[in-house]
Amino acid sequence: MLVRFVEGRPVGQVTEDFLAWACTRLAAEGKTALLLVWDNGSWHVSRRVRAWIKAHNRRAKAEGGVRIVACWLPVKAPWLNAIEPKWVHGKRAIVEPDRKLTGEEVMQRVCSYYGCEQLDRLKQEVA
């Protein structure tokens, strides 16, 4: 599982940064495709992100690299997304019933629970 946290809102530019990072990581592992099963978050379905994926796939086909196959879920159908049960277990494992966790605590606990590397947050670029 590849996990990155975002500083600020998860806008299109941050999604592009995440996808580029994920493709680089997967290419280093010898993978040739990334299958995305995505909900309809605005940062997933925006024209900007769709155009970026299309351009990225053209480059990957021409130059070699990891292609992105995006599969968008129907609206309001979380049961079709296989990651949802994993998120539910993760949420239950990291919560603190008596208080809200800080952002740093959430990052640390999520990465510990899922056994993933804790990396710097992706940042939203301000124009």
PyMOL commands that set and color helices and strands:
alter all, ss='L'
color gray80, all
select helices_A, chain A and resi 12-28+42-45+47-63+78-80+83-94+103-114
alter helices_A, ss='H'
color red, helices_A
select strands_A, chain A and resi 6-7+33-38+67-72+122-123
alter strands_A, ss='S'
color yellow, strands_A
deselect
rebuild
show_as cartoon
